[in-house]
Amino acid sequence: MTEPRILVFSSLFPHVGAPGAGLFVRERMFRVARRLPLTVVSPQPWFPGQALLRRWRPHFRPAAPRRETQQGITVHLPRFLSVPGLAKSWDGRLMALACYPLLRRLRRQGGFDLIDAHFGYPDGYAASLLGRWLGVPVTVTLRGSESRQARTPALRRRLAATVAGVDRIIAVSDSLRQLALELGVSPTRVEVIGNGVDAVRFAPRPRLQARAALGIAPDSPVLVSVGTLVERKGFHRVIALLPALRQSHPGLIYLVVGGGGPEGDMSGELRTQVAALGLEDAVQFLGPLAPDELSLPLSAADVFVLASRNEGWANVLLEAMACGLPVVATDVGGNAEVVCRQDLGCIVPFGDAAMLQQALVQALGTDWDRPAIRRHAEDHAWDGRVDRLVGLFQAQHLTGQAS
């Protein structure tokens, strides 16, 4: 059997101008690339004069080359017209039209047999059109933004058209599978394949050494959060609780790991909040860290906290668990599917500050079985995920050949 050649289609993908964008897409699909031939097309939103906006918003749509080679894999980065804040329901079609000449050329050169899109809109919608125009099967992975988009009528219609127009839907969490069913997908066409964790990269370091490296006292209670510094990730919600938490846990330290991204940059607001609350000695802003560096702050902490507004499948929860950390997280997206037992941490309703505070107090006062938490993360290693993805792509290729 000829192995299918995969074209990964995702506007969120790392490149030289945005090395931290879409790392979870690359991590997943470059592991697939060890078993199947793979090319990446990452459409980049553009409109005339957008470079001027970067003078005031440095993280706004970082400039990207037209093509890169990453780990021996070709990544194409074509531009498509997209005006910020306007006509978002047109982004999918404009993305498809802009990418069609490139994909037609790649298809004629025998570059791919199947399109694997990530995010339902605009990427999945564009991929559904491209698949129809080029006569190739399409899979789309729902990753979390769809839950928010589905609350907007115009975008919900685009999402419904996406899932109706592709051959297979992959959801990274069961909550997203339920959304696909609500949009009219047959249960036989959607499969849950969550992201995995690299338990070699994410492993606990000696705690005292990690704390010494960060200048933290051996006996200080320590919380840590990792993510892009934007509103939906909820760093400000944790900071607001620190004065009360420090009364019950004197000397508590909060490690903030992350920087700005395509959605914005709240670092200035967060620092202002910290200063207003007199917490300069309590909060360490460590900036964005490469994946290989994350085990240091994770190993130094007692509890990982994620107070986000929405998620798909938050890889960082398993990464924290792989370092032996219990997790306190909001009940959004697939968080409860990761923190699925009381011996792993606690899930609290989003927006309930009192319950979040109570959960953090309890977590800081619990003697956790950290090796058991790590074993839970190891049960979600990448190998099993990749086996299922490769099997799905192979089956889809066979179905396409038969038709």
N, C-alpha and C positions, 0 to 999 in steps of 0.2 A: 504493500500500500504506500502510495506517495504521501509524504507528510504534508499537511496544509501549511501554506505560507501565510503568516498573519500580518495584517496591517493594523497597528495600534493607532487609534484616532482619539486624541485628547488634547484640548486646548491648555490643560494644566499639566505641564511636564517640565522638568528641569532643563535649563539651558544656561549659557554663560552669563546672561544678564540677570537671570533669576534662578540661581543654583538650588534654592530651597523649595521651589514650586513643584507640587505634584510628586514628591519623592515616593509617596506610597503607591502611585501608579507605576513608576519606574521599577521600584523594588519588586513588585508583583510580576510585572510583565518581562523584565529582564531575567527573572528566574525561569519563566516559560521559555525564553529565548535560548536557554541551555539545552532545550529539547526540540524546539521547533524554530524554523527560520522566521525572522521577524524584522519588520521595518516600522518606523514611527512617523506619523504625520501629526504635528502639533500646531493647529491653526492659531495665529496670533491676532487679537483684535487691534484694529488700527483706524485712525481717521486723520485727515490733514491737520497738521499743527499740534498733534498730541504731545510731541517732544517738549513743547513750551510748557505744558502742564507739569512736567516733571521738575521744573524749577521750583514749584511750590509743593508738589507732592512727589518726592523722590522715588517712592515705590510704585508709582502709577505706571502700569504697563511697561516694564523695563524693556529697553531695546534688545531685540533678538536677531541673530544672524539668520540667513535663509536656510542654512543647513549646517549640521554638526555631525561628528562621529563620536559616540559615547560607548565605551567598552566594546568597540568594534561594530557597533550597530548604527546605521544611518538614521538620523533624526531630521526630517524636513520641517521647516517652520514657515509655511506660507502665510501671507497676511490676508485678512478679510475686513471689510468695512464694518465698523461698529462704533456708533456714537454713544458716549457715556450717558446713561439715564434716558435715552430716547429709543423708541421703536424696538424694544427688546424682543418682541414677538417676531421680528424679522431677522434676528441674529442667526437662527438656524439655517434659513434659506440662503442668506448672504454667505454664510460659512461654506455651505455646500457648493454654491456657484463658484466661489473663489478657489476652492480646492479641486474642483472637477478636472481642470486640465492636468494637474499634477497626477491625480489618481488614475486618469485615463492613460497617461503615459506609463505610469508604473504598472498598470494592469497589462498593457500591450507588451511590456518588457518581461512579463511573467513574474512580477514582483510580489503578487499576493493573490490568495484564493478566498480570503475571508476578512471582513472588516470587524475589528473588535473595538467598539467605542466605549468611552468612559464618561459618565454623567449623562443623565437623560436629556437635558436641554442646556445649551443648544447643540452640544456635540452629538448626542444620540439621534436627535431629529435630523441633523445634517447627514449623519451616517446612513440613516434610513433612506434618505433621498439618493445619496451616492450609490448605495447598494442596488437600488431599483434601476438607476440610470446605467450602471455598469454590469448588472446581472450577476452579482455576487451576494452570498449570504452575509448577514450582519448580526452580531451579538452586541448588546449594550449592558454595561454594568452600572447599576444605580448605586450612588455613593453617599447620599445624604442631603445634598442641596435640593433634591426633588421634593422632600417633605415641605420645605418652605415655599418652593415654587408652586406646589399644588394648591396653595391657599390663594393664589392669584388666578382668576378665571381664565384670562388669555393664555397664561403659561400652562395652566392645567390642561387646556385643550391641546397645546403642543405636546405635552407629556403623553396624553392619551394617544395622539397620533404617532408618537415615537414608539410606544410599546406595541401598538397595533401594526406598525410597519417594519418591525425587525423580526428575525427568526427565533432568537433566544434572548431571554433576559436573565442576567445574573444580578442578584442582590447581595450586598455585603452584610446584610443583617436581616433577620426575620421581619423586623418592623418595616423595612423597605419592600420585602416580599408582599406584605399585607397591602402596602400602598399600590403596588403593581396590580394586585387583584382588584382593588377598588377602582383602578383605572380601566378595568375590563379584560385583563390578561387571564387566559386559561391557566389553571394551576400547573398543567403539564409543560408550559413554556417558560416557567420561571424557576430558578434554582438558587439557593442560598450558598454562596461560597465566600466566607469572610476572609479578611486579610490574616496573615500569619505573623510570626515574630521570629527574629533571628536570635536564638537563645545563646549563641556564641558571642555575638556582638554585645548583646544586652545580658550581662551577668554581674552579680554583686561583687563589688570590690571591698576590701577591708574598710569597715565603717570609720574607724578612727583616722585612718590615713586619708580617706575622702574628706572628712571634716577638717582635718589639718590643712589640706590643700586649699580649702575654701575659707579658712580662718574662722571656723565654727567650733565652739567649745564642745568637749565630748559629751556633756550632760544636757545640752540645749535641746528642747523639743523642736523638730524641724518639719515643716510642710514644704512641698514642692509642686509646681505646676509647669507644664511644658506646652507651648503652642504659639501660634501667631498672636501678637498683641493687638487683638481686635475685640470689639464689644461682645460678640457672640461667644467667645472663649471664656469670659467671665472672671478674668483676673481681678477686676475691680470689685466683684462681688465677694471674693475672698478677702481682699485688703480691708473692706468695710467691716469685716468680722474680727480683725486682728486685735483691736483694743480690748474687746471682751475676752477673746481667747488668751490674751497675755495675762489677764487677771487670774484665770484658772491654771495657766501654764506659763509662769514667769520665764522670761528669757527666750520665748518662742521666736524662731526665725522662719521667714517665708522666702523660699528661693523661686525667683521668676525667671524662667528660661524661655527665650524667644525674642523675636523682633518684628518689625513691620512686614507687611506682605501685600498682595494684590487688593485685599479688602480694606487696607488702611494701616494706620500705625497709631496706637493709643499710648505709646511709651511716655509721651509728654504728659498726657492726662493722668496716667498712673503715677508718675513721679510727683505730680502736683497733689494728687490724693494722698500719697504717702506723707508728703511734707505737711499737709493740712492736718493730718491725724497724729503728727509727731512720731512717725514710725521709721525714721531714717535708719535707726539702729536695728530695726526688725526685718527689713526687706532688702534682699540682695538681688539686683538686676544683673543677671549673668549674660544677657544678650543671646543671640541665636548661636546654637552649638551644632556642630556636625554630629551625625548619628554615632560615630565612634567615640564622641566625647560625652554623650549623655549619661553613660553609666556612672560618671563621677558624682553629679548632683543627685542622681537617683539613689546611689549607694549611701550618700550622706544623710538622706532624709529618713523620717519615721513614717510619713503618710503622704501619698500622692492625692491631690485634689483636682478635680475637673468640674468647674461650675458652669459648663457651657449651655447655650440656649438651644443648639441643635447639633446633631452629629449623625454620621452614617455608622461607620465602624471605626472607632478611635484607636488606631494602632498604638498610640502612646500608653493606653491602659495596659496592654499586654507587655509593652516594653518596660513599664514600671514594675509589673508583677514579675517579670523575668529577673529583675534585680531584687526581688523579695519584698516589694512594697505593697501593703494593703492600699486599697483605693476607696476614696469617697467621691462619688460622681452624681450628677443630676440624671434624672430618669428621662433621658431623651435618646432618640435613635436606638442604636444597638448597645448602649452602655449596660443595661440590665442583663443582656445576653453574655457580656464579658464578666461582669461582677455578679455572678449567678448564684453565689452561696455566701452565707454570713461569715464564713472563715476567710473570705477574700476581701471583704470590705463592706461598704454600705451604699445603697442607692437612695437618693432623696428627691422629692418633687422639685422641679425647676421653679425658681422664684420664691421658695419658702426659706428665707434666711434663718429663721429660728431652727428649723430642722437641720439645715446645713451646719449651723454652729454646733448643735447637739451631736450630730454625727461626727464632727471633727474632734470634739471633746472626748467622745467615747473611743474613737479610733486612736487618739494619742494616749489614752489610758489603758489600752488593751495590750496584752502580751501575745503577739501574733506568732503563728507558726510560719515563719518566713520561708523555710524550705518547701512547705506544702504549697505556698502561694507560687513559688517558682515552678514547681511541678505542674501546676495548672497552666502556666504560660507555656511550658514545654509541650503540653498536650496540643497546643495550637501552633506548632512549628510549621514552617512553610511547605515542607515536603508533601504533606497530605493535600494541602490546597492546590499545589501545582499539579499533582497527579489528577485531581478532578478537573482542573482547567484544561489540561492537555487532552484528557479523555473527551471533554465536551467539544473542544475544537475539532478533534478527529472525527467524532460522530457527526458534527455539523458539516464537515467537508464531505463525508461519505453521502450524506443526505443531498447535499448540493450536486454532487456528481451524478447521483441516481436520477435527479430531476432534470 
